[in-house]
């Protein structure tokens, strides 16, 4: 939503509802959604830089904000879920790749780990 659309929405709510509460609530929601967009962009950037663990909290927070503001069926919520899924997948793959480079036996809490 661009700035003109945001202003039009605010004015429509102001005139249509006739209350300050609706406008302030909408402003808070718009600010929250802007924060979610910035967090989502940050998560994507960190993912592209290979900083997967650092990206997860931003992606989770963006998802939480969007789901609360827009509801679970909104396309922006789906985008956040997809980004979080990608982060989890690449993090899991990285962990699996790292364990393939461990010695053939490794003592973990008193047990031996065997590798193929």
ZATORSE-837505 format. One line per 2 residues: for each residue x, y, z of N, C-alpha, C, CB. Coordinates in Angstrom, 3 decimals, always signed. Glycine has a CB too. Example, Ala and Ser with C-alpha at 12.3 -4.5 7.8 and 13.67 -1.06 7.14 Angstrom:
<rs>
+13.190:-5.690:+7.800:+12.300:-4.500:+7.800:+13.200:-3.300:+7.800:+11.308:-4.473:+9.046  +12.850:-2.250:+7.080:+13.670:-1.060:+7.140:+12.900:+0.030:+7.870:+14.084:-0.598:+5.725
</rs>
This chain:
<rs>
+0.851:-1.161:+0.000:+0.000:+0.000:+0.000:+0.904:+1.233:+0.000:-0.973:-0.007:+1.223  +0.708:+2.100:-0.986:+1.528:+3.310:-1.053:+0.961:+4.393:-0.131:+1.607:+3.831:-2.507
+1.680:+5.495:-0.034:+1.296:+6.564:+0.893:-0.069:+7.146:+0.564:+2.335:+7.667:+0.878  -0.356:+7.361:-0.691:-1.655:+7.928:-1.080:-2.796:+6.997:-0.687:-1.694:+8.196:-2.595
-2.592:+5.689:-0.863:-3.621:+4.728:-0.482:-3.821:+4.720:+1.034:-3.250:+3.321:-0.979  -2.726:+4.854:+1.782:-2.830:+4.898:+3.241:-3.628:+6.123:+3.683:-1.427:+4.911:+3.885
-3.339:+7.274:+3.090:-4.045:+8.508:+3.438:-5.520:+8.378:+3.087:-3.424:+9.724:+2.710  -5.818:+7.840:+1.914:-7.211:+7.665:+1.493:-7.951:+6.735:+2.454:-7.276:+7.108:+0.055
-7.294:+5.664:+2.880:-7.905:+4.735:+3.825:-8.181:+5.424:+5.150:-7.006:+3.515:+4.041  -7.233:+6.183:+5.632:-7.406:+6.896:+6.901:-8.552:+7.892:+6.811:-6.110:+7.619:+7.294
-8.593:+8.657:+5.718:-9.678:+9.634:+5.541:-11.028:+8.946:+5.434:-9.432:+10.489:+4.293  -11.087:+7.839:+4.728:-12.346:+7.104:+4.588:-12.824:+6.601:+5.940:-12.183:+5.927:+3.612
-11.919:+6.089:+6.739:-12.300:+5.638:+8.071:-12.748:+6.800:+8.947:-11.143:+4.907:+8.730  -12.042:+7.901:+8.832:-12.382:+9.075:+9.636:-13.802:+9.549:+9.311:-11.364:+10.214:+9.391
-14.093:+9.673:+8.023:-15.402:+10.156:+7.603:-16.471:+9.089:+7.839:-15.373:+10.565:+6.124  -16.170:+7.852:+7.458:-17.157:+6.779:+7.547:-17.505:+6.384:+8.961:-16.666:+5.588:+6.824
-16.525:+6.315:+9.825:-16.761:+5.875:+11.185:-17.020:+7.057:+12.103:-15.584:+5.064:+11.690  -16.404:+8.187:+11.778:-16.613:+9.386:+12.577:-16.000:+9.317:+13.959:-18.061:+9.649:+12.704
-14.921:+8.560:+14.106:-14.315:+8.439:+15.426:-12.807:+8.462:+15.365:-14.774:+7.177:+16.093  -12.224:+9.055:+16.383:-10.775:+9.114:+16.486:-10.183:+7.735:+16.715:-10.362:+10.050:+17.606
-10.895:+6.886:+17.469:-10.369:+5.567:+17.781:-10.078:+4.762:+16.523:-11.339:+4.815:+18.661  -10.978:+4.780:+15.555:-10.792:+4.007:+14.319:-9.556:+4.480:+13.579:-12.030:+4.121:+13.409
-9.329:+5.775:+13.540:-8.169:+6.312:+12.837:-6.896:+5.937:+13.559:-8.271:+7.830:+12.699  -6.849:+6.102:+14.876:-5.632:+5.778:+15.606:-5.350:+4.284:+15.550:-5.738:+6.242:+17.056
-6.398:+3.479:+15.589:-6.223:+2.035:+15.470:-5.656:+1.669:+14.099:-7.559:+1.314:+15.702  -6.152:+2.316:+13.060:-5.664:+2.069:+11.710:-4.218:+2.511:+11.567:-6.536:+2.785:+10.687
-3.871:+3.635:+12.160:-2.485:+4.101:+12.108:-1.548:+3.122:+12.790:-2.361:+5.475:+12.756  -1.983:+2.584:+13.920:-1.169:+1.592:+14.630:-1.001:+0.352:+13.767:-1.809:+1.220:+15.991
-2.082:-0.089:+13.145:-2.013:-1.268:+12.291:-1.078:-1.026:+11.102:-3.417:-1.651:+11.796  -1.168:+0.144:+10.490:-0.278:+0.467:+9.368:+1.178:+0.491:+9.817:-0.661:+1.823:+8.750
+1.436:+1.040:+10.991:+2.797:+1.061:+11.520:+3.281:-0.365:+11.787:+2.865:+1.907:+12.814  +2.408:-1.190:+12.335:+2.771:-2.588:+12.584:+3.087:-3.314:+11.279:+1.639:-3.312:+13.326
+2.263:-3.084:+10.261:+2.500:-3.735:+8.982:+3.781:-3.241:+8.317:+1.322:-3.508:+8.060  +4.108:-1.984:+8.515:+5.376:-1.457:+7.989:+6.541:-2.127:+8.714:+5.448:+0.097:+8.150
+6.414:-2.304:+10.024:+7.457:-3.009:+10.789:+7.598:-4.445:+10.287:+7.127:-3.000:+12.310  +6.469:-5.102:+10.034:+6.499:-6.477:+9.529:+7.197:-6.541:+8.175:+5.073:-7.042:+9.417
+6.938:-5.560:+7.313:+7.598:-5.526:+6.007:+9.103:-5.364:+6.169:+7.032:-4.386:+5.144  +9.525:-4.485:+7.066:+10.955:-4.278:+7.300:+11.597:-5.538:+7.881:+11.178:-3.083:+8.245
+10.916:-6.196:+8.813:+11.437:-7.432:+9.384:+11.529:-8.529:+8.333:+10.562:-7.891:+10.544  +10.517:-8.604:+7.474:+10.521:-9.591:+6.406:+11.681:-9.332:+5.440:+9.180:-9.571:+5.653
+11.867:-8.075:+5.061:+12.978:-7.717:+4.174:+14.318:-8.051:+4.816:+12.923:-6.225:+3.817  +14.434:-7.793:+6.116:+15.656:-8.100:+6.846:+15.914:-9.610:+6.839:+15.567:-7.573:+8.295
+14.876:-10.391:+7.069:+15.012:-11.849:+7.067:+15.459:-12.353:+5.701:+13.688:-12.513:+7.464  +14.874:-11.813:+4.642:+15.255:-12.223:+3.286:+16.717:-11.871:+3.015:+14.338:-11.553:+2.235
+17.117:-10.680:+3.415:+18.506:-10.256:+3.218:+19.467:-11.168:+3.985:+18.690:-8.792:+3.666  +19.144:-11.477:+5.229:+19.998:-12.366:+6.024:+20.050:-13.765:+5.411:+19.489:-12.443:+7.477
+18.921:-14.233:+4.905:+18.883:-15.530:+4.230:+19.818:-15.526:+3.029:+17.446:-15.876:+3.789  +19.765:-14.477:+2.238:+20.623:-14.376:+1.057:+22.097:-14.298:+1.425:+20.239:-13.163:+0.236
+22.394:-13.794:+2.620:+23.777:-13.694:+3.092:+24.235:-14.970:+3.804:+23.924:-12.500:+4.030  +23.347:-15.946:+3.914:+23.697:-17.191:+4.564:+23.649:-17.132:+6.076:+25.041:-17.604:+4.138
+23.047:-16.106:+6.627:+22.940:-15.947:+8.081:+21.568:-16.444:+8.537:+23.156:-14.454:+8.501  +21.394:-17.756:+8.451:+20.084:-18.354:+8.644:+19.568:-18.212:+10.073:+20.132:-19.803:+8.268
+20.399:-18.520:+11.044:+19.954:-18.444:+12.443:+19.553:-17.021:+12.822:+21.060:-18.943:+13.384  +20.249:-16.044:+12.277:+19.941:-14.645:+12.572:+18.643:-14.200:+11.900:+21.092:-13.748:+12.126
+18.289:-14.845:+10.807:+17.102:-14.461:+10.048:+15.801:-14.983:+10.666:+17.223:-14.965:+8.630  +15.866:-16.094:+11.360:+14.650:-16.740:+11.875:+13.844:-15.827:+12.803:+15.018:-18.016:+12.617
+14.439:-15.169:+13.805:+13.619:-14.322:+14.683:+12.894:-13.201:+13.935:+14.489:-13.718:+15.763  +13.553:-12.594:+12.956:+12.907:-11.534:+12.173:+11.725:-12.092:+11.385:+13.920:-10.873:+11.214
+11.924:-13.248:+10.772:+10.856:-13.875:+9.993:+9.682:-14.267:+10.887:+11.388:-15.107:+9.252  +9.976:-14.794:+12.075:+8.907:-15.181:+13.001:+8.119:-13.961:+13.478:+9.491:-15.934:+14.206
+8.825:-12.886:+13.800:+8.145:-11.683:+14.276:+7.284:-11.077:+13.167:+9.170:-10.649:+14.783  +7.803:-11.054:+11.935:+7.028:-10.541:+10.798:+5.746:-11.357:+10.622:+7.874:-10.578:+9.495
+5.874:-12.673:+10.722:+4.698:-13.543:+10.608:+3.685:-13.240:+11.703:+5.114:-15.019:+10.672  +4.143:-13.128:+12.940:+3.231:-12.859:+14.057:+2.478:-11.544:+13.876:+4.004:-12.831:+15.369
+3.196:-10.500:+13.472:+2.569:-9.192:+13.265:+1.531:-9.267:+12.148:+3.634:-8.125:+12.934  +1.921:-9.856:+11.026:+1.014:-9.925:+9.887:-0.220:-10.766:+10.193:+1.738:-10.491:+8.680
-0.018:-11.883:+10.875:-1.163:-12.741:+11.187:-2.146:-12.027:+12.121:-0.685:-14.060:+11.828  -1.614:-11.298:+13.091:-2.473:-10.558:+14.026:-3.219:-9.429:+13.307:-1.633:-9.981:+15.188
-2.528:-8.714:+12.426:-3.130:-7.557:+11.760:-4.034:-7.939:+10.591:-2.046:-6.635:+11.270  -3.691:-8.997:+9.873:-4.377:-9.303:+8.623:-5.223:-10.572:+8.650:-3.380:-9.417:+7.542
-4.999:-11.409:+9.645:-5.698:-12.689:+9.697:-4.894:-13.767:+8.999:-7.083:-12.573:+9.066  -5.197:-15.027:+9.291:-4.369:-16.135:+8.801:-4.449:-16.406:+7.303:-4.746:-17.363:+9.515
-5.457:-15.899:+6.619:-5.649:-16.225:+5.205:-5.138:-15.154:+4.244:-7.100:-16.460:+4.944  -4.476:-14.136:+4.743:-4.009:-13.042:+3.889:-2.741:-13.454:+3.122:-3.736:-11.776:+4.740
-2.583:-13.010:+1.858:-1.391:-13.348:+1.066:-0.068:-12.927:+1.714:-1.495:-12.706:-0.286  -0.042:-11.822:+2.453:+1.198:-11.408:+3.118:+1.574:-12.378:+4.237:+1.054:-9.986:+3.682
+0.572:-12.964:+4.888:+0.828:-13.979:+5.907:+1.408:-15.220:+5.232:-0.477:-14.330:+6.693  +0.861:-15.579:+4.084:+1.392:-16.722:+3.329:+2.842:-16.477:+2.922:+0.531:-16.992:+2.079
+3.151:-15.251:+2.502:+4.533:-14.923:+2.146:+5.458:-15.104:+3.343:+4.626:-13.482:+1.619  +5.020:-14.640:+4.508:+5.834:-14.795:+5.716:+6.020:-16.270:+6.073:+5.190:-14.047:+6.892
+4.963:-17.053:+5.928:+5.072:-18.494:+6.183:+6.044:-19.154:+5.211:+3.694:-19.162:+6.078  +5.977:-18.766:+3.947:+6.899:-19.325:+2.948:+8.342:-18.962:+3.258:+6.533:-18.832:+1.548
+8.570:-17.724:+3.677:+9.930:-17.303:+4.013:+10.452:-18.082:+5.223:+9.971:-15.787:+4.294  +9.605:-18.258:+6.218:+10.006:-19.005:+7.403:+10.277:-20.471:+7.054:+8.923:-18.905:+8.490
+9.445:-21.033:+6.193:+9.665:-22.407:+5.737:+11.016:-22.534:+5.036:+8.532:-22.848:+4.791  +11.328:-21.581:+4.170:+12.613:-21.612:+3.462:+13.774:-21.539:+4.448:+12.703:-20.451:+2.452
+13.639:-20.699:+5.456:+14.689:-20.588:+6.472:+14.869:-21.904:+7.224:+14.360:-19.460:+7.461  +13.762:-22.508:+7.619:+13.859:-23.781:+8.338:+14.483:-24.865:+7.462:+12.473:-24.229:+8.819
+14.112:-24.897:+6.204:+14.664:-25.906:+5.297:+16.168:-25.738:+5.123:+13.974:-25.831:+3.936  +16.597:-24.525:+4.842:+18.017:-24.304:+4.615:+18.814:-24.495:+5.903:+18.251:-22.904:+4.051
+18.232:-24.137:+7.052:+18.901:-24.360:+8.331:+19.064:-25.849:+8.582:+18.116:-23.705:+9.481  +18.017:-26.618:+8.331:+18.087:-28.067:+8.514:+19.104:-28.685:+7.562:+16.707:-28.703:+8.299
+19.110:-28.241:+6.317:+20.066:-28.779:+5.345:+21.494:-28.450:+5.762:+19.781:-28.220:+3.937  +21.705:-27.251:+6.270:+23.040:-26.853:+6.734:+23.472:-27.727:+7.903:+23.058:-25.361:+7.146
+22.560:-27.972:+8.832:+22.879:-28.837:+9.973:+23.213:-30.251:+9.512:+21.707:-28.873:+10.964  +22.442:-30.771:+8.570:+22.703:-32.111:+8.050:+24.049:-32.172:+7.337:+21.586:-32.539:+7.097
+24.356:-31.155:+6.566:+25.645:-31.116:+5.869:+26.795:-31.041:+6.857:+25.702:-29.924:+4.909  +26.620:-30.268:+7.926:+27.669:-30.143:+8.934:+27.910:-31.467:+9.653:+27.305:-29.058:+9.945
+26.850:-32.225:+9.923:+27.038:-33.498:+10.618:+27.695:-34.533:+9.723:+25.706:-34.027:+11.124  +27.607:-34.387:+8.424:+28.274:-35.319:+7.514:+29.789:-35.156:+7.557:+27.771:-35.116:+6.087
+30.283:-34.054:+8.089:+31.719:-33.816:+8.166:+32.297:-34.190:+9.525:+32.016:-32.366:+7.869  +31.460:-34.731:+10.418:+31.939:-35.141:+11.734:+32.722:-36.443:+11.611:+30.760:-35.304:+12.725
+33.560:-36.752:+12.582:+34.277:-38.030:+12.557:+33.299:-39.205:+12.509:+35.193:-38.155:+13.787  +33.772:-40.375:+12.077:+32.879:-41.515:+11.903:+32.257:-41.971:+13.213:+33.624:-42.661:+11.273
+32.913:-41.751:+14.342:+32.287:-42.040:+15.625:+32.380:-40.786:+16.481:+32.963:-43.265:+16.332  +31.329:-40.528:+17.185:+31.270:-39.337:+18.023:+30.455:-39.678:+19.256:+30.655:-38.120:+17.256
+30.999:-39.387:+20.393:+30.288:-39.677:+21.627:+29.296:-38.550:+21.927:+31.281:-39.862:+22.800  +28.031:-38.904:+21.960:+26.977:-37.955:+22.291:+26.242:-38.492:+23.499:+26.004:-37.727:+21.089
+26.415:-37.850:+24.626:+25.749:-38.260:+25.861:+25.940:-39.749:+26.122:+24.257:-37.927:+25.798  +27.140:-40.233:+25.929:+27.470:-41.611:+26.252:+27.177:-42.610:+25.158:+26.750:-42.010:+27.456
+26.694:-42.174:+24.002:+26.440:-43.113:+22.910:+27.391:-42.805:+21.769:+24.961:-43.039:+22.431  +27.564:-43.774:+20.904:+28.424:-43.561:+19.743:+27.566:-43.288:+18.521:+29.343:-44.781:+19.500
+27.997:-42.322:+17.728:+27.301:-41.968:+16.487:+28.020:-42.648:+15.349:+27.243:-40.419:+16.271  +27.276:-43.330:+14.513:+27.858:-43.971:+13.335:+27.463:-43.180:+12.103:+27.399:-45.451:+13.211
+28.413:-43.047:+11.208:+28.103:-42.397:+9.934:+28.262:-43.434:+8.836:+29.027:-41.151:+9.677  +27.640:-43.165:+7.733:+27.686:-44.099:+6.591:+29.003:-44.005:+5.881:+26.552:-43.823:+5.606
</rs>
